[in-house]
Amino acid sequence: MPVVAVVNPKGGVGKTTLATNLAGYFASTGRRTMLGDFDRQQSSAQWLKLRPPGLPPIETWAMNGSIARPPRGVTHVVLDTPAQLDGKRLANVVRVADRILVPLQPSMFDVLATGAFLESLREGFGNDADFRATVAVVGVRVDPRTHAAEQLGRFVASLDLPVAGALRDTQNYLHLAAHGLTLFDVPAQKVDKDLATWAPLLAWLEGQSGR
C-alpha cells in the first residue's frame, strides 16, 4: 500500500492543497484512496465533507476505539500533516511513508525554515540514499517571472534531492476546494495549464511506486 506524506514545518505553504489534489488524482485513476488528516485544524477532513456524491470516492480513517487505520481494501494513502511536525511524530511519518513530499513556496522565510527542516528529516533516515529515494521537494504557488522564483530555484539547486515539480500560482485550487473538488474532478480543458504542472510530480510518484 503506497503511503505518501505531505510535510513541512510551516503552516500555509500548501500542504492541504497538495494532499487533497493528490488524493483526487489517485481516486480518479480508480484506486481506492484514503486521505488521512493529522492536523488539528482538520482542513482535509472538512474538505472531504464538501465532496459531492458521484465523484471518485476518497475515504478517511476507520476508527477502532482510539486507533485510526486505513479502511479495509484501501490501496493508496495520502497523509496531510501538521506544522511543527518534529520529534516522535516526524519519526512515525518517516517510518510509515513510502514517499514524502515537501511543498515549498518561493519565499525566503519558507526557504530558510524548510532548509533546517530537511536537515532534521534527513537525520530520520538510515542513510542518504534512502533519504534521496524517499523525499522530494514540490514548488507551490510559483510564478517563474519573479525574483522569488529565482531564489527558490537557487535554493532547490543546492539540495541533494529530487524536485518532483513546481505548481503554478492559480486561483483554481481555491475555487475547486470550496466545492470539495480537485483538478482531477473537472474537465481537463478547464485546468489544462495546472494539470501540465502536475505531470512531472505524478511521473515521479508513479515511477517510484513500483507500478
SEDRENLO-570667 format. One line per 4 residues: number of its first residue (from 1); their letters; for each residue x, y, z of N, C-alpha, C. Coordinates in pm, whole numbers. Layout:
N
NUM	A	X:Y:Z:X:Y:Z:X:Y:Z ~ ...;
// end
This chain:
211
1	MPVV	85:-119:0:0:0:0:88:124:0 ~ 101:196:-112:182:318:-112:125:423:-18 ~ 211:480:65:174:588:156:256:711:121 ~ 188:820:85:254:945:50:222:1047:158;
5	AVVN	324:1100:225:305:1201:328:347:1337:274 ~ 267:1439:306:296:1577:267:336:1651:394 ~ 461:1698:400:513:1754:525:584:1887:500 ~ 577:1975:598:652:2100:602:631:2160:741;
9	PKGG	734:2220:802:719:2272:938:634:2398:946 ~ 609:2465:834:533:2590:835:388:2565:795 ~ 301:2646:850:163:2645:805:146:2734:684 ~ 39:2713:610:7:2799:497:97:2786:377;
13	VGKT	164:2671:363:254:2652:249:193:2566:139 ~ 70:2523:158:3:2445:54:-1:2296:78 ~ 23:2251:202:21:2107:229:-116:2046:198 ~ -222:2109:247:-355:2052:228:-397:2056:82;
17	TLAT	-363:2163:11:-394:2169:-131:-324:2057:-206 ~ -198:2034:-174:-123:1927:-239:-181:1791:-203 ~ -212:1770:-75:-262:1640:-30:-399:1609:-89 ~ -491:1705:-89:-625:1678:-140:-622:1651:-290;
21	NLAG	-543:1727:-363:-536:1705:-508:-465:1574:-541 ~ -367:1537:-462:-302:1409:-485:-399:1293:-459 ~ -478:1305:-351:-580:1203:-326:-682:1200:-440 ~ -718:1318:-491:-810:1324:-603:-755:1256:-727;
25	YFAS	-624:1271:-748:-562:1204:-863:-571:1053:-849 ~ -528:1000:-734:-532:855:-716:-675:801:-732 ~ -771:872:-672:-910:827:-683:-959:830:-827 ~ -917:932:-902:-963:945:-1041:-912:834:-1130;
29	TGRR	-804:767:-1088:-749:657:-1167:-804:522:-1122 ~ -905:524:-1037:-973:402:-997:-911:329:-879 ~ -814:392:-814:-752:328:-699:-823:369:-570 ~ -845:273:-484:-916:301:-360:-824:380:-268;
33	TMLG	-865:502:-237:-775:602:-179:-826:649:-43 ~ -733:668:50:-764:728:180:-684:856:197 ~ -750:959:247:-685:1085:282:-686:1096:434 ~ -569:1084:496:-558:1093:641:-514:1231:684;
37	DFDR	-578:1284:786:-551:1421:831:-496:1417:973 ~ -367:1454:987:-303:1460:1119:-311:1599:1182 ~ -358:1698:1107:-357:1836:1153:-474:1862:1247 ~ -449:1936:1356:-556:1968:1450:-666:2050:1384;
41	QQSS	-632:2129:1283:-734:2209:1214:-828:2123:1130 ~ -782:2001:1096:-865:1906:1021:-917:1965:890 ~ -833:2038:821:-876:2101:695:-910:1998:589 ~ -829:1894:577:-858:1789:479:-986:1716:512;
45	AQWL	-1006:1687:640:-1128:1618:681:-1251:1703:652 ~ -1243:1833:676:-1355:1921:645:-1379:1930:495 ~ -1271:1930:418:-1284:1932:272:-1356:1807:222 ~ -1325:1692:281:-1391:1569:240:-1542:1576:258;
49	KLRP	-1588:1647:359:-1732:1660:383:-1800:1741:273 ~ -1722:1824:202:-1779:1904:93:-1783:1828:-38 ~ -1717:1714:-44:-1702:1643:-171:-1836:1589:-219 ~ -1877:1624:-342:-2009:1582:-391:-2017:1431:-413;
53	PGLP	-2135:1374:-391:-2154:1232:-424:-2144:1212:-575 ~ -2105:1094:-613:-2092:1065:-755:-1951:1080:-809 ~ -1866:1149:-735:-1726:1161:-775:-1648:1038:-727 ~ -1531:1012:-785:-1449:902:-732:-1429:920:-582;
57	PIET	-1466:821:-503:-1463:838:-357:-1323:847:-300 ~ -1310:928:-197:-1188:937:-118:-1229:909:27 ~ -1169:809:87:-1207:768:221:-1117:832:325 ~ -1157:814:451:-1075:865:561:-1058:755:664;
61	WAMN	-1001:789:778:-967:690:879:-1086:602:917 ~ -1059:473:939:-1156:385:1005:-1119:383:1153 ~ -1216:418:1238:-1187:428:1381:-1223:296:1450 ~ -1128:246:1529:-1150:124:1608:-1109:158:1749;
65	GSIA	-1207:207:1830:-1174:261:1961:-1095:388:1940 ~ -972:393:1990:-888:512:1976:-787:495:1863 ~ -796:385:1788:-699:357:1684:-755:397:1548 ~ -677:474:1472:-716:512:1337:-632:432:1238;
69	RPPR	-699:374:1141:-627:294:1043:-698:306:908 ~ -628:273:798:-694:278:668:-809:179:662 ~ -920:217:598:-1029:120:579:-980:-1:502 ~ -1040:-116:529:-1001:-239:461:-1018:-222:310;
73	GVTH	-919:-264:234:-927:-257:89:-863:-134:28 ~ -824:-37:111:-758:83:58:-622:44:1 ~ -589:99:-116:-462:67:-181:-363:183:-181 ~ -413:308:-166:-325:426:-169:-364:520:-56;
77	VVLD	-265:568:17:-288:656:132:-211:786:112 ~ -280:898:136:-216:1030:137:-233:1088:277 ~ -125:1135:336:-128:1190:471:-101:1340:468 ~ -194:1417:523:-179:1562:539:-133:1586:683;
81	TPAQ	-14:1642:700:45:1652:833:44:1796:884 ~ 56:1814:1016:51:1950:1073:184:2022:1063 ~ 179:2152:1085:302:2229:1102:368:2188:1234 ~ 495:2224:1250:570:2189:1370:576:2038:1392;
85	LDGK	586:1964:1283:599:1820:1292:745:1785:1320 ~ 772:1734:1440:910:1703:1474:913:1590:1575 ~ 1032:1553:1616:1048:1451:1719:983:1319:1683 ~ 908:1264:1777:849:1131:1761:748:1130:1646;
89	RLAN	671:1237:1633:571:1240:1526:637:1237:1389 ~ 746:1311:1372:818:1308:1246:877:1169:1221 ~ 931:1107:1324:986:973:1310:880:873:1267 ~ 759:889:1319:650:800:1281:613:816:1134;
93	VVRV	614:941:1087:584:965:946:691:901:858 ~ 818:920:894:927:859:818:911:707:816 ~ 867:650:926:855:505:936:747:450:843 ~ 633:520:832:521:463:756:516:508:611;
97	ADRI	582:620:577:566:677:443:661:611:343 ~ 606:578:227:689:531:117:752:648:41 ~ 677:760:34:725:879:-33:685:1000:51 ~ 774:1099:60:748:1220:137:765:1339:43;
101	LVPL	661:1421:34:664:1543:-47:672:1664:45 ~ 764:1755:14:782:1875:94:746:1996:7 ~ 625:2052:25:589:2171:-53:669:2292:-6 ~ 708:2375:-102:794:2488:-71:753:2607:-156;
105	QPSM	720:2719:-89:683:2841:-159:807:2925:-189 ~ 800:3010:-294:914:3097:-328:922:3218:-236 ~ 945:3192:-108:960:3296:-7:1086:3267:72 ~ 1168:3368:100:1292:3346:173:1266:3288:311;
109	FDVL	1158:3331:377:1125:3278:509:1093:3128:500 ~ 1018:3090:397:985:2948:379:1110:2868:344 ~ 1196:2926:262:1318:2857:222:1406:2830:344 ~ 1423:2930:430:1509:2914:547:1452:2809:642;
113	ATGA	1322:2817:669:1260:2721:760:1265:2580:703 ~ 1241:2568:573:1238:2436:512:1377:2375:504 ~ 1479:2458:482:1616:2407:479:1654:2340:610 ~ 1622:2405:722:1652:2345:853:1570:2219:875;
117	FLES	1445:2221:831:1359:2104:848:1412:1985:768 ~ 1458:2009:647:1509:1900:564:1630:1833:629 ~ 1712:1911:698:1825:1852:769:1776:1762:882 ~ 1673:1806:954:1615:1722:1059:1553:1596:1000;
121	LREG	1487:1612:887:1425:1499:821:1530:1398:774 ~ 1641:1450:723:1749:1363:676:1799:1272:788 ~ 1804:1327:910:1855:1250:1024:1766:1132:1059 ~ 1640:1135:1013:1548:1026:1043:1567:904:956;
125	FGND	1654:914:856:1679:802:766:1810:734:800 ~ 1817:607:766:1939:532:796:2058:579:715 ~ 2033:626:593:2142:674:509:2088:773:408 ~ 2179:847:344:2139:950:249:2070:892:127;
129	ADFR	2108:771:88:2046:710:-30:1897:690:-8 ~ 1859:641:110:1717:623:141:1645:757:145 ~ 1711:857:203:1653:990:211:1624:1044:72 ~ 1721:1036:-17:1704:1091:-152:1604:1010:-233;
133	ATVA	1588:881:-202:1493:797:-275:1350:820:-230 ~ 1334:874:-107:1201:885:-48:1145:1027:-54 ~ 1230:1127:-41:1187:1266:-22:1205:1346:-151 ~ 1107:1430:-181:1118:1522:-295:1056:1655:-258;
137	VVGV	1107:1761:-317:1055:1896:-298:954:1926:-408 ~ 847:1997:-372:747:2043:-469:732:2194:-453 ~ 767:2270:-554:743:2413:-551:594:2441:-566 ~ 541:2531:-484:399:2565:-492:383:2717:-504;
141	RVDP	277:2756:-574:248:2898:-598:368:2967:-663 ~ 421:2903:-764:542:2952:-828:508:3031:-954 ~ 552:3156:-957:546:3238:-1078:689:3253:-1127 ~ 724:3184:-1237:865:3182:-1280:920:3318:-1320;
145	RTHA	834:3420:-1332:880:3552:-1375:934:3635:-1259 ~ 922:3588:-1135:955:3670:-1019:1095:3641:-966 ~ 1150:3739:-891:1279:3720:-825:1269:3611:-719 ~ 1153:3603:-654:1135:3499:-552:1150:3360:-613;
149	AEQL	1099:3342:-734:1113:3214:-802:1259:3185:-833 ~ 1337:3290:-866:1479:3271:-890:1551:3226:-763 ~ 1513:3289:-650:1573:3250:-522:1538:3105:-489 ~ 1413:3068:-514:1370:2930:-490:1452:2834:-575;
153	GRFV	1471:2871:-702:1549:2786:-790:1691:2766:-742 ~ 1753:2871:-690:1890:2859:-639:1895:2768:-516 ~ 1795:2785:-428:1793:2701:-308:1773:2555:-345 ~ 1678:2529:-432:1649:2391:-470:1770:2328:-538;
157	ASLD	1842:2408:-618:1960:2356:-686:2069:2315:-586 ~ 2066:2373:-467:2167:2341:-367:2134:2213:-290 ~ 2012:2163:-304:1969:2045:-231:2011:1918:-306 ~ 2047:1819:-232:2076:1690:-293:1948:1606:-288;
161	LPVA	1843:1661:-353:1712:1598:-352:1646:1616:-488 ~ 1557:1523:-525:1481:1547:-647:1378:1657:-628 ~ 1350:1729:-735:1240:1826:-736:1129:1762:-818 ~ 1021:1725:-751:916:1649:-819:833:1736:-911;
165	GALR	830:1866:-887:751:1954:-973:741:2093:-914 ~ 679:2182:-991:654:2320:-948:514:2357:-993 ~ 425:2377:-897:285:2405:-926:263:2555:-937 ~ 194:2596:-1041:182:2739:-1067:85:2807:-971;
169	DTQN	99:2937:-958:13:3018:-873:-119:3043:-946 ~ -227:2987:-895:-357:2997:-962:-468:2994:-859 ~ -580:3059:-892:-697:3059:-805:-781:2933:-822 ~ -748:2850:-919:-829:2730:-943:-835:2640:-821;
173	YLHL	-723:2630:-748:-722:2543:-630:-824:2591:-526 ~ -827:2721:-503:-922:2776:-405:-1066:2755:-448 ~ -1094:2784:-574:-1231:2770:-623:-1278:2625:-617 ~ -1192:2533:-654:-1230:2392:-653:-1243:2340:-510;
177	AAHG	-1151:2378:-422:-1155:2330:-284:-1284:2370:-214 ~ -1337:2487:-248:-1461:2534:-185:-1579:2442:-213 ~ -1566:2358:-314:-1674:2265:-351:-1633:2120:-332 ~ -1523:2096:-262:-1479:1960:-238:-1421:1893:-361;
181	LTLF	-1368:1972:-453:-1317:1921:-580:-1166:1933:-591 ~ -1111:1862:-688:-969:1872:-722:-956:1897:-871 ~ -835:1921:-914:-810:1938:-1058:-855:1817:-1138 ~ -859:1701:-1073:-885:1577:-1143:-1033:1539:-1144;
185	DVPA	-1116:1632:-1096:-1261:1609:-1094:-1335:1691:-1197 ~ -1267:1775:-1270:-1331:1864:-1366:-1274:1837:-1505 ~ -1343:1880:-1611:-1291:1858:-1746:-1150:1913:-1761 ~ -1063:1833:-1822:-921:1868:-1829:-897:2000:-1900;
189	QKVD	-981:2032:-1997:-958:2156:-2073:-977:2281:-1987 ~ -1048:2268:-1875:-1068:2383:-1787:-946:2412:-1702 ~ -862:2314:-1681:-747:2329:-1591:-621:2275:-1657 ~ -613:2284:-1789:-503:2220:-1860:-366:2275:-1820;
193	KDLA	-358:2406:-1796:-229:2464:-1756:-185:2411:-1620 ~ -280:2392:-1530:-247:2340:-1398:-207:2193:-1406 ~ -282:2116:-1483:-250:1974:-1497:-111:1954:-1557 ~ -70:2045:-1645:63:2034:-1705:171:2044:-1598;
197	TWAP	149:2127:-1495:250:2141:-1390:251:2020:-1297 ~ 143:1943:-1295:137:1823:-1213:205:1704:-1279 ~ 223:1709:-1411:275:1592:-1483:410:1543:-1428 ~ 509:1631:-1405:636:1581:-1350:622:1519:-1211;
201	LLAW	538:1579:-1127:516:1528:-992:455:1387:-997 ~ 353:1371:-1079:288:1240:-1088:381:1137:-1150 ~ 461:1179:-1246:557:1086:-1306:658:1038:-1202 ~ 703:1132:-1114:797:1092:-1009:732:993:-913;
205	LEGQ	609:1022:-871:542:933:-778:514:797:-840 ~ 462:795:-959:428:668:-1022:554:589:-1057 ~ 658:660:-1096:783:592:-1126:846:529:-1005 ~ 821:590:-887:877:540:-762:787:436:-696;
209	SGR	664:422:-747:567:340:-673:577:193:-706 ~ 651:159:-813:663:19:-849:549:-30:-934 ~ 463:57:-978:352:17:-1064:404:-11:-1205;
// end
